[in-house]
Amino acid sequence: MTGRVAGKVAFITGAARGQGRSHALRLAEEGADIIAVDALSDFASVPYPMARQEDLDETRALVEAQNRRIVAAKADVRDQRQLRAVLDAGVAELGRLDIVVANAGICTAQAWDDVSADVWNDTIDTNLTGVWNTIIVAAPHLVAAGGGSVIATSSAGGIKGLPFFGPYVAAKHGIVGIAKSLANELGCHHIRVNTLHPGGVETAMSAGLVGLDELLARNPTLGPIFMNSLPVEMVEVRDVSNVVVFLASDEARYVTGLEFTIDGGNTIR
């Protein structure tokens, strides 16, 4: 078996579509087996529909087409007990765990005075507490394996203050804190913890955002915050997945506590 992560097992949240599916497929292309989970349920506070069972089934089929094994199941990252049970069952079936991609997340756009309690709570519970839960349930398996790589999806909004995304930006900044703290705590077990910081990515999430254009039209001085240095508006999911493969592989064996940007130069402006 060949590949940059051959023989490894990766646990990916939010894997039914978008970045999560892309990460699962890209890691499978490089030889990894996959444990894929997704909540598969909508949020009343989010204007776009979440993934469905048929989306997760498609992820399963795409991974299997790479001749890799996959355990795909419904699990909500907000529920640590449920997440642990699904992961433990997946590890029991596939034999080990080496890579964790804490990817599940939601996003809404609104002015600060339109942020409802539900929007705040759902975003923080999913995007921040969900990342914590993912790493905490996975860490014992990585310790047992003698080490591994944890990759948490933050955002350009985890580095700079993107307007109209208050709860999202708060959560994505918080992910950096979690990652850096755990990079120190888990380093003695040869576990590396890094964060991804994409700019805009072409996914159902970005396509489902409503209201941002109107908000920027009313606040034109804030528009340049969203501009990239490179002449692109968005990156593609595979661009992010290629970084996931690097951070998951032994090529990055001494890379930990890193904020890795894939943002077309957004965060350097």
The 8 nearest C-alpha neighbors of each residue, nearest first, counted from 0:
[[1, 5, 2, 30, 6, 29, 4, 31],
 [2, 0, 5, 30, 3, 29, 4, 6],
 [3, 1, 29, 5, 30, 4, 0, 28],
 [2, 4, 29, 5, 248, 30, 1, 244],
 [5, 3, 30, 2, 248, 29, 31, 7],
 [6, 4, 30, 2, 31, 7, 1, 3],
 [5, 7, 31, 30, 4, 8, 32, 0],
 [6, 8, 31, 5, 4, 97, 32, 9],
 [9, 7, 32, 96, 31, 97, 33, 98],
 [8, 10, 98, 33, 99, 97, 34, 32],
 [9, 11, 34, 99, 33, 35, 100, 98],
 [12, 10, 100, 35, 14, 99, 101, 34],
 [13, 11, 36, 103, 14, 102, 101, 37],
 [12, 14, 103, 37, 19, 102, 15, 36],
 [13, 15, 19, 20, 12, 35, 16, 36],
 [14, 16, 55, 54, 20, 13, 58, 37],
 [17, 15, 20, 14, 19, 54, 18, 50],
 [18, 16, 202, 19, 20, 21, 203, 236],
 [17, 19, 21, 236, 20, 22, 16, 202],
 [20, 18, 14, 22, 13, 21, 17, 16],
 [19, 21, 14, 16, 23, 22, 18, 17],
 [20, 22, 18, 24, 19, 23, 25, 240],
 [23, 21, 240, 25, 19, 20, 24, 26],
 [24, 22, 20, 26, 21, 25, 27, 19],
 [25, 23, 27, 21, 22, 26, 62, 28],
 [24, 26, 28, 22, 27, 23, 21, 240],
 [27, 25, 29, 23, 28, 31, 24, 22],
 [28, 26, 31, 24, 30, 29, 25, 62],
 [29, 27, 25, 26, 30, 24, 65, 31],
 [28, 30, 2, 26, 27, 3, 4, 31],
 [29, 31, 5, 2, 27, 4, 28, 6],
 [32, 30, 27, 7, 5, 8, 26, 4],
 [31, 33, 8, 68, 67, 69, 27, 9],
 [32, 34, 69, 9, 8, 35, 10, 70],
 [33, 35, 10, 70, 69, 71, 9, 89],
 [36, 34, 71, 11, 14, 33, 10, 12],
 [37, 35, 12, 72, 73, 74, 14, 71],
 [36, 38, 13, 73, 74, 39, 14, 12],
 [37, 39, 75, 74, 40, 73, 36, 13],
 [40, 38, 51, 50, 37, 49, 52, 73],
 [41, 39, 38, 49, 42, 50, 51, 48],
 [40, 42, 49, 48, 43, 39, 45, 50],
 [43, 41, 44, 45, 40, 49, 48, 121],
 [42, 44, 45, 41, 46, 117, 118, 121],
 [43, 45, 42, 118, 117, 46, 121, 107],
 [46, 44, 42, 43, 47, 107, 106, 105],
 [47, 45, 44, 207, 48, 208, 209, 107],
 [46, 48, 207, 45, 49, 204, 208, 203],
 [49, 47, 41, 50, 46, 45, 42, 207],
 [48, 50, 41, 40, 39, 51, 47, 42],
 [51, 49, 39, 54, 15, 16, 48, 52],
 [50, 52, 39, 54, 53, 49, 55, 40],
 [53, 51, 55, 54, 56, 39, 50, 15],
 [52, 54, 56, 51, 55, 57, 50, 15],
 [55, 53, 57, 15, 51, 52, 56, 50],
 [54, 56, 15, 58, 52, 57, 53, 59],
 [55, 57, 53, 59, 54, 58, 52, 60],
 [58, 56, 60, 54, 59, 55, 61, 53],
 [59, 57, 55, 61, 56, 60, 15, 20],
 [58, 60, 56, 57, 62, 61, 63, 55],
 [61, 59, 57, 63, 58, 62, 64, 56],
 [62, 60, 64, 58, 63, 59, 57, 24],
 [63, 61, 65, 64, 59, 60, 24, 67],
 [62, 64, 66, 60, 65, 67, 61, 59],
 [63, 65, 61, 62, 66, 60, 67, 59],
 [64, 66, 63, 62, 67, 28, 27, 61],
 [67, 65, 63, 64, 68, 62, 27, 30],
 [68, 66, 63, 32, 65, 62, 27, 69],
 [67, 69, 32, 63, 33, 66, 70, 62],
 [68, 70, 33, 34, 32, 71, 59, 67],
 [69, 71, 34, 89, 35, 33, 72, 68],
 [72, 70, 35, 36, 34, 69, 59, 55],
 [73, 71, 36, 74, 35, 70, 37, 85],
 [72, 74, 37, 36, 38, 39, 75, 71],
 [75, 73, 38, 37, 36, 82, 72, 81],
 [74, 76, 38, 77, 78, 37, 82, 73],
 [77, 75, 129, 78, 82, 74, 125, 79],
 [76, 78, 129, 75, 125, 124, 79, 128],
 [79, 77, 76, 81, 80, 75, 82, 132],
 [80, 78, 82, 132, 81, 83, 77, 76],
 [79, 81, 83, 82, 78, 84, 136, 85],
 [82, 80, 84, 78, 83, 79, 74, 85],
 [81, 83, 79, 85, 80, 84, 74, 86],
 [84, 82, 86, 80, 136, 81, 85, 87],
 [85, 83, 81, 87, 82, 86, 88, 80],
 [84, 86, 88, 82, 83, 87, 89, 81],
 [87, 85, 89, 83, 88, 84, 82, 90],
 [86, 88, 90, 84, 89, 85, 83, 91],
 [89, 87, 91, 85, 86, 90, 84, 92],
 [90, 88, 86, 92, 91, 87, 70, 93],
 [89, 91, 93, 87, 95, 94, 92, 88],
 [90, 92, 88, 89, 94, 93, 87, 95],
 [91, 93, 89, 90, 94, 88, 70, 95],
 [94, 92, 90, 91, 95, 89, 8, 32],
 [93, 95, 90, 91, 92, 96, 89, 8],
 [96, 94, 90, 93, 8, 144, 97, 140],
 [95, 97, 8, 140, 141, 98, 9, 90],
 [98, 96, 147, 8, 7, 141, 9, 148],
 [99, 97, 9, 148, 147, 149, 10, 247],
 [100, 98, 149, 10, 9, 150, 11, 101],
 [99, 101, 11, 150, 102, 151, 149, 10],
 [102, 100, 151, 130, 12, 152, 133, 11],
 [101, 103, 152, 12, 100, 13, 19, 151],
 [104, 102, 13, 12, 101, 126, 125, 105],
 [103, 105, 126, 125, 102, 106, 13, 122],
 [104, 106, 122, 126, 125, 107, 103, 204],
 [105, 107, 167, 104, 108, 122, 204, 45],
 [108, 106, 208, 45, 109, 164, 105, 46],
 [107, 109, 164, 163, 211, 210, 208, 209],
 [108, 110, 163, 113, 111, 114, 164, 107],
 [109, 111, 163, 113, 112, 114, 108, 214],
 [110, 112, 113, 114, 109, 163, 165, 164],
 [113, 111, 110, 114, 109, 115, 163, 165],
 [112, 114, 110, 111, 109, 115, 118, 108],
 [115, 113, 111, 112, 118, 109, 119, 116],
 [116, 114, 118, 117, 113, 119, 112, 44],
 [115, 117, 119, 118, 120, 114, 121, 44],
 [116, 118, 120, 115, 119, 121, 44, 114],
 [119, 117, 115, 121, 44, 116, 120, 122],
 [120, 118, 116, 122, 117, 166, 121, 123],
 [119, 121, 117, 123, 122, 118, 124, 116],
 [120, 122, 124, 118, 123, 119, 117, 125],
 [123, 121, 125, 119, 120, 124, 126, 118],
 [122, 124, 127, 120, 126, 125, 170, 121],
 [125, 123, 128, 121, 122, 120, 127, 77],
 [126, 124, 129, 122, 123, 77, 127, 104],
 [125, 127, 104, 123, 129, 122, 170, 124],
 [128, 126, 170, 123, 130, 129, 125, 124],
 [127, 129, 124, 131, 130, 125, 132, 126],
 [130, 128, 76, 125, 77, 132, 127, 131],
 [131, 129, 133, 127, 128, 132, 101, 126],
 [130, 132, 128, 134, 129, 133, 135, 127],
 [133, 131, 129, 135, 130, 79, 134, 128],
 [134, 132, 130, 131, 135, 136, 129, 101],
 [133, 135, 137, 131, 132, 136, 138, 130],
 [134, 136, 132, 138, 137, 133, 131, 139],
 [135, 137, 83, 133, 134, 138, 132, 139],
 [136, 138, 134, 135, 140, 139, 133, 141],
 [137, 139, 141, 140, 135, 134, 136, 142],
 [140, 138, 142, 141, 137, 143, 136, 135],
 [139, 141, 143, 138, 142, 137, 96, 144],
 [142, 140, 144, 138, 146, 143, 139, 147],
 [141, 143, 139, 145, 144, 140, 146, 188],
 [142, 144, 140, 141, 145, 139, 146, 95],
 [145, 143, 141, 142, 146, 140, 95, 96],
 [146, 144, 142, 143, 141, 188, 189, 147],
 [147, 145, 189, 190, 141, 142, 144, 188],
 [146, 148, 97, 190, 141, 98, 191, 189],
 [147, 149, 191, 98, 247, 190, 192, 99],
 [150, 148, 192, 99, 98, 191, 100, 193],
 [149, 151, 100, 193, 194, 192, 99, 101],
 [152, 150, 101, 194, 100, 195, 102, 153],
 [153, 151, 195, 102, 194, 101, 150, 154],
 [152, 154, 171, 196, 195, 157, 194, 151],
 [155, 153, 196, 156, 157, 197, 171, 198],
 [154, 156, 196, 198, 157, 158, 197, 266],
 [157, 155, 154, 168, 159, 158, 161, 160],
 [156, 158, 172, 171, 154, 155, 153, 168],
 [159, 157, 156, 155, 172, 266, 160, 154],
 [160, 158, 156, 161, 157, 155, 266, 168],
 [159, 161, 156, 162, 168, 158, 157, 165],
 [160, 162, 156, 159, 164, 163, 168, 224],
 [161, 163, 164, 160, 165, 221, 110, 224],
 [164, 162, 110, 109, 108, 165, 111, 161],
 [163, 165, 108, 167, 162, 168, 166, 161],
 [164, 166, 168, 167, 163, 169, 111, 162],
 [167, 165, 169, 119, 168, 164, 122, 170],
 [168, 166, 170, 164, 169, 165, 171, 106],
 [167, 169, 156, 171, 165, 170, 166, 164],
 [170, 168, 166, 172, 167, 171, 165, 173],
 [171, 169, 173, 127, 167, 168, 172, 123],
 [170, 172, 157, 153, 168, 174, 173, 169],
 [173, 171, 157, 169, 175, 174, 170, 168],
 [174, 172, 170, 176, 171, 175, 169, 177],
 [175, 173, 177, 171, 176, 172, 178, 127],
 [176, 174, 178, 173, 172, 177, 179, 194],
 [177, 175, 173, 179, 174, 178, 180, 172],
 [176, 178, 174, 180, 175, 179, 181, 173],
 [179, 177, 175, 181, 176, 180, 192, 182],
 [178, 180, 182, 256, 176, 181, 177, 175],
 [181, 179, 177, 183, 178, 182, 176, 184],
 [180, 182, 184, 183, 178, 179, 185, 177],
 [183, 181, 192, 179, 180, 185, 186, 256],
 [182, 184, 181, 186, 180, 185, 179, 187],
 [185, 183, 181, 182, 186, 180, 187, 188],
 [186, 184, 187, 182, 188, 190, 181, 183],
 [187, 185, 189, 190, 188, 183, 182, 184],
 [186, 188, 185, 189, 184, 190, 183, 146],
 [187, 189, 186, 190, 185, 146, 142, 145],
 [190, 188, 146, 186, 187, 191, 147, 145],
 [189, 191, 146, 147, 186, 188, 185, 148],
 [190, 192, 148, 255, 182, 149, 186, 147],
 [193, 191, 149, 182, 255, 178, 256, 150],
 [194, 192, 257, 256, 150, 255, 178, 149],
 [195, 193, 151, 258, 150, 152, 153, 259],
 [194, 196, 152, 259, 153, 260, 151, 258],
 [195, 197, 154, 260, 155, 153, 259, 261],
 [198, 196, 261, 262, 154, 155, 260, 195],
 [197, 199, 262, 155, 200, 154, 261, 196],
 [198, 200, 233, 234, 197, 201, 232, 262],
 [201, 199, 234, 233, 235, 202, 198, 236],
 [200, 202, 235, 205, 233, 234, 236, 199],
 [203, 201, 204, 17, 205, 200, 206, 18],
 [202, 204, 206, 205, 207, 17, 201, 47],
 [205, 203, 207, 202, 206, 208, 106, 47],
 [204, 206, 207, 202, 208, 203, 201, 200],
 [207, 205, 203, 204, 208, 202, 201, 209],
 [208, 206, 47, 204, 205, 203, 209, 46],
 [209, 207, 205, 206, 107, 204, 108, 210],
 [210, 208, 211, 207, 108, 46, 107, 212],
 [209, 211, 213, 212, 214, 108, 208, 109],
 [210, 212, 214, 213, 209, 108, 215, 208],
 [213, 211, 215, 214, 210, 216, 209, 217],
 [212, 214, 216, 210, 211, 215, 217, 218],
 [215, 213, 211, 217, 216, 212, 218, 210],
 [216, 214, 218, 212, 217, 219, 213, 222],
 [215, 217, 213, 214, 219, 218, 212, 222],
 [216, 218, 214, 215, 219, 213, 212, 220],
 [217, 219, 215, 216, 220, 221, 214, 222],
 [220, 218, 221, 215, 216, 222, 217, 223],
 [219, 221, 218, 222, 223, 215, 224, 217],
 [222, 220, 219, 223, 224, 218, 215, 162],
 [221, 223, 224, 219, 220, 225, 215, 226],
 [224, 222, 226, 225, 221, 220, 219, 227],
 [225, 223, 222, 226, 221, 161, 268, 265],
 [224, 226, 223, 222, 227, 265, 161, 221],
 [227, 225, 223, 224, 265, 228, 222, 232],
 [226, 228, 265, 264, 229, 263, 225, 230],
 [227, 229, 264, 265, 263, 230, 226, 268],
 [228, 230, 263, 227, 231, 264, 265, 232],
 [231, 229, 228, 227, 232, 263, 226, 233],
 [232, 230, 229, 233, 263, 227, 234, 228],
 [231, 233, 227, 230, 199, 234, 226, 263],
 [234, 232, 199, 200, 231, 201, 235, 198],
 [233, 235, 200, 199, 238, 201, 236, 262],
 [234, 236, 238, 237, 200, 201, 233, 239],
 [235, 237, 239, 238, 18, 200, 240, 21],
 [236, 238, 240, 239, 235, 241, 21, 22],
 [239, 237, 236, 241, 235, 240, 234, 242],
 [238, 240, 237, 236, 242, 241, 243, 261],
 [241, 239, 237, 243, 22, 242, 238, 21],
 [240, 242, 244, 238, 243, 239, 237, 245],
 [241, 243, 245, 240, 239, 244, 246, 238],
 [244, 242, 240, 246, 241, 245, 247, 239],
 [245, 243, 247, 241, 242, 246, 248, 26],
 [244, 246, 242, 248, 247, 243, 251, 250],
 [247, 245, 243, 251, 248, 244, 242, 148],
 [248, 246, 244, 245, 148, 243, 98, 249],
 [249, 247, 245, 250, 4, 246, 3, 251],
 [248, 250, 252, 251, 247, 3, 4, 246],
 [249, 251, 248, 252, 245, 246, 247, 253],
 [252, 250, 254, 249, 246, 253, 248, 245],
 [251, 253, 249, 250, 254, 248, 191, 246],
 [254, 252, 251, 255, 191, 250, 249, 189],
 [255, 253, 251, 252, 257, 191, 256, 246],
 [256, 254, 191, 192, 257, 193, 182, 253],
 [255, 257, 193, 179, 182, 192, 178, 258],
 [256, 258, 193, 255, 259, 194, 254, 192],
 [259, 257, 194, 195, 193, 260, 196, 256],
 [260, 258, 195, 196, 257, 194, 261, 193],
 [259, 261, 196, 262, 197, 195, 258, 155],
 [262, 260, 197, 196, 263, 198, 239, 259],
 [261, 263, 198, 197, 264, 265, 260, 155],
 [262, 264, 229, 227, 265, 228, 261, 231],
 [263, 265, 228, 227, 262, 267, 266, 229],
 [264, 266, 227, 262, 267, 263, 268, 228],
 [265, 267, 268, 264, 155, 159, 158, 262],
 [266, 268, 264, 265, 228, 227, 263, 262],
 [267, 266, 265, 228, 264, 227, 224, 226]]
